[in-house]
């Protein structure tokens, strides 16, 4: 669960600079819409809706891919895993709600940033680039790299521990044991 959360956090952090970097291509569109009469709140809602739709599509794709990978995981773990244990579909609904929440969180900053463009400046060709906000971008990149580093180190530790558990001498002969159940 922690690994999944960290990967989701990396994806969310990665989405923010990616969206704001695309702002140069959308700046003229935003400027024209504001000149025609679009309100800032309307633009914010549009950008948040785009983010939520992308997040929900990704959540549905993740659930579908998880369902496809279950037979392989069953074979690896030797257990019968299920996405919907005991027919409880509230888990799937909570996954979709979490996808909606992630879409909102990931879309807040880009929506506020993109909707803040001044129409006169944009239409004159003065664009707002992400270079104007290097501190925020650097913080996001450093956070993303730090989380990735933690995941790589954690993966290496788990692999080594698993290898050790599978190949370590137990100090007794496994074949000469008797199990007594109460």
C-alpha positions as CSV (number, residue, x, y, z in Angstrom):
1,X,0.0,0.0,0.0
2,X,2.8,2.4,0.8
3,X,4.6,1.7,-2.5
4,X,1.3,2.3,-4.3
5,X,0.8,5.5,-2.5
6,X,4.3,6.7,-3.2
7,X,4.0,5.9,-6.9
8,X,0.6,7.8,-7.0
9,X,2.3,10.7,-5.3
10,X,5.1,10.8,-7.9
11,X,2.5,10.7,-10.7
12,X,0.5,13.5,-9.1
13,X,3.7,15.6,-8.6
14,X,4.7,14.9,-12.2
15,X,1.3,16.0,-13.6
16,X,1.6,19.5,-12.2
17,X,4.7,20.7,-14.0
18,X,3.7,18.8,-17.1
19,X,0.4,20.7,-17.2
20,X,1.9,24.1,-16.5
21,X,4.6,23.5,-19.1
22,X,1.8,23.0,-21.7
23,X,0.4,26.4,-20.7
24,X,2.4,28.2,-23.5
25,X,0.4,26.3,-26.1
26,X,-2.9,27.0,-24.4
27,X,-2.2,30.6,-23.4
28,X,-3.6,32.2,-26.6
29,X,-6.8,30.0,-26.3
30,X,-7.2,31.2,-22.7
31,X,-6.6,34.8,-23.6
32,X,-9.2,34.7,-26.4
33,X,-11.8,33.0,-24.1
34,X,-11.2,35.7,-21.4
35,X,-11.6,38.5,-24.0
36,X,-14.9,36.9,-25.2
37,X,-16.1,36.9,-21.6
38,X,-15.1,33.7,-19.9
39,X,-14.9,34.1,-16.2
40,X,-11.9,32.9,-14.2
41,X,-14.1,30.5,-12.2
42,X,-15.4,28.9,-15.4
43,X,-11.8,28.3,-16.6
44,X,-10.9,26.9,-13.3
45,X,-13.8,24.5,-13.5
46,X,-12.8,23.5,-17.0
47,X,-9.2,22.7,-16.0
48,X,-10.3,20.8,-12.9
49,X,-12.8,18.8,-15.0
50,X,-10.0,17.9,-17.4
51,X,-7.8,16.8,-14.6
52,X,-10.6,14.7,-12.9
53,X,-11.5,13.1,-16.2
54,X,-7.9,12.1,-16.8
55,X,-7.6,10.8,-13.3
56,X,-10.8,8.8,-13.5
57,X,-9.8,7.2,-16.8
58,X,-6.4,6.3,-15.3
59,X,-8.2,4.8,-12.3
60,X,-10.5,2.7,-14.4
61,X,-7.5,1.5,-16.5
62,X,-5.6,0.7,-13.3
63,X,-8.6,-1.4,-12.0
64,X,-8.8,-3.2,-15.4
65,X,-5.1,-3.9,-15.5
66,X,-5.2,-5.1,-11.8
67,X,-8.0,-7.5,-12.7
68,X,-5.9,-8.8,-15.7
69,X,-2.8,-9.3,-13.5
70,X,-4.6,-11.2,-10.7
71,X,-3.9,-14.7,-12.2
72,X,-0.2,-13.9,-12.4
73,X,-0.2,-12.6,-8.8
74,X,-2.1,-15.7,-7.7
75,X,0.6,-17.9,-9.2
76,X,3.4,-15.9,-7.6
77,X,1.9,-15.7,-4.1
78,X,0.1,-19.1,-4.1
79,X,-3.1,-17.4,-2.9
80,X,-6.4,-16.6,-4.5
81,X,-6.5,-12.8,-4.6
82,X,-9.6,-10.8,-5.5
83,X,-10.3,-7.1,-6.3
84,X,-13.7,-7.5,-4.8
85,X,-13.5,-9.7,-1.7
86,X,-16.7,-11.3,-0.6
87,X,-18.7,-9.4,-3.3
88,X,-18.1,-6.1,-1.5
89,X,-18.1,-3.5,-4.3
90,X,-17.6,-0.6,-1.9
91,X,-13.8,-1.1,-2.4
92,X,-14.2,-0.3,-6.2
93,X,-16.3,2.7,-5.4
94,X,-13.7,3.9,-2.9
95,X,-11.0,3.5,-5.6
96,X,-13.0,5.6,-8.0
97,X,-13.7,8.2,-5.3
98,X,-9.9,8.3,-4.6
99,X,-9.2,8.7,-8.3
100,X,-11.6,11.7,-8.3
101,X,-9.9,13.2,-5.2
102,X,-6.4,12.7,-6.9
103,X,-7.7,14.5,-10.0
104,X,-8.9,17.4,-7.9
105,X,-5.6,17.6,-6.0
106,X,-3.5,17.3,-9.1
107,X,-5.5,19.9,-11.0
108,X,-5.8,22.7,-8.4
109,X,-2.5,24.4,-9.0
110,X,-2.5,24.1,-12.8
111,X,-6.1,25.4,-12.9
112,X,-5.3,28.4,-10.8
113,X,-2.1,29.0,-12.7
114,X,-3.7,28.7,-16.2
115,X,-6.7,30.8,-15.3
116,X,-4.5,33.6,-14.0
117,X,-3.3,34.6,-17.5
118,X,-3.9,38.2,-18.4
119,X,-5.7,38.3,-21.8
120,X,-4.0,41.5,-23.0
121,X,-0.5,40.2,-22.2
122,X,-1.2,36.8,-23.7
123,X,-2.6,38.2,-26.9
124,X,0.3,40.6,-27.3
125,X,2.6,37.5,-27.2
126,X,3.9,37.9,-23.7
127,X,3.6,34.3,-22.4
128,X,3.8,33.0,-18.9
129,X,6.3,30.3,-18.7
130,X,7.2,28.0,-16.0
131,X,10.6,29.6,-15.9
132,X,9.0,32.4,-13.9
133,X,8.3,30.0,-11.1
134,X,11.6,28.1,-10.7
135,X,11.4,27.5,-7.0
136,X,8.1,25.7,-7.2
137,X,9.2,23.6,-10.0
138,X,12.5,22.7,-8.3
139,X,10.6,21.7,-5.1
140,X,8.4,19.4,-7.1
141,X,11.3,17.9,-9.0
142,X,13.3,17.3,-5.8
143,X,10.3,15.8,-4.1
144,X,9.7,13.5,-7.0
145,X,13.4,12.4,-7.1
146,X,13.5,11.9,-3.3
147,X,10.4,9.7,-3.4
148,X,11.8,7.7,-6.4
149,X,15.1,7.2,-4.5
150,X,13.2,5.9,-1.4
151,X,11.3,3.5,-3.7
152,X,14.5,2.2,-5.4
153,X,16.3,1.7,-2.0
154,X,13.2,0.1,-0.5
155,X,12.9,-2.3,-3.5
156,X,16.6,-3.2,-3.2
157,X,16.2,-4.0,0.5
158,X,13.0,-6.1,-0.1
159,X,14.7,-8.1,-2.9
160,X,17.8,-8.8,-0.7
161,X,15.6,-9.8,2.3
162,X,13.5,-12.1,0.1
163,X,16.6,-13.7,-1.4
164,X,18.1,-14.1,2.1
165,X,14.9,-15.7,3.4
166,X,14.7,-18.1,0.5
167,X,18.4,-19.2,0.6
168,X,19.5,-18.8,4.2
169,X,20.3,-21.9,6.3
170,X,17.5,-22.4,8.8
171,X,19.6,-24.2,11.4
172,X,17.4,-27.3,11.3
173,X,16.3,-29.9,8.8
174,X,12.8,-28.9,7.4
175,X,12.1,-32.5,6.4
176,X,12.4,-33.8,10.0
177,X,9.6,-31.7,11.6
178,X,6.3,-32.7,13.0
179,X,3.4,-30.2,13.2
180,X,0.9,-30.8,16.0
181,X,-2.4,-28.9,15.8
182,X,-4.5,-28.2,18.9
